[in-house]
């Protein structure tokens, strides 16, 4: 197995956890939609998206990298409101 295959295999293991965590964080934010969103939830989402973005870049997956970048920006915008 060459390095690209190893990186892609690691990405396949890692992305599932990040996506599941962001899905859970979004569900929490949806439940809390009446007030200020908890900063720790937004920060956690931003970090997960950022990590996913870097992993996608390393794995050579530009569409996933772009999607993760967009998610990171969304978490930042909501946090900075």
N, C-alpha and C positions, 0 to 999 in steps of 0.2 A: 504494500500500500504506500503510495507516494504522499508527500506532505499535503497536497491539495485534497486528496481523499481523506486524510486524517482530520484536516480542518473541517471539511464538510461533515464528516461523521460526528465530530464534536459539536458542530452547530446544530445538527439534527437532534442531539440529546438536550442541548441547552435551550433552544428556542421554545420548546414546549412549556417549560417552567415559567419563562418570562411572559409568554402570551397568556397562560392561565392566571398568573399573578395580576397582570394588567386587566384582565377580564373581571377578576374578583374586585380589584380596586375601583373599576368603573361601576360595578354593582353597588359598592358602598357609597360612592359619590352620588349615584342615582337615588339611593335611599335618603341621603342627606340633602336633597336638592332644595330644601326650603331656606337654608342659611349659608353661612360661609363654609366652603369646603375645607376640611382639615388639611393643613399644610403638609403634615407628615404623609398623608395619603398621596397628595399631588407630587411631593418630592420622590416618594417611592416609585410612582408611576413614571416620572421623568427619568429616574435612574435605570429602571427596567428597560424603557424605550431606548435610552442611550446605549446601554449594554447590548441590546439586540441589534442596534444600528452598527456597532463596531464588529460584532460577531458576523453579521451579514456581509459587511465589507470584507472581512478576512476570508469568508467562504466564497467570495466572488458572486454575490447575489444582489446586484444593484436595485432591482425592484423592491426587495425586502428592506434593503438599506434605506431607500427613499420613504417607504411606508413608516418605518421606525422613526425616521427623522421627523416626519409629519406628526406622529404621535407625541414625540418629545416636545415639539413646538406647541402642541395643544395643551399638554400638561403645564408647560411654562406660562402660556398665556392665561390660563385659568388661575394658576398660582399667583401671578403678578397683578391680578385685578384688585 
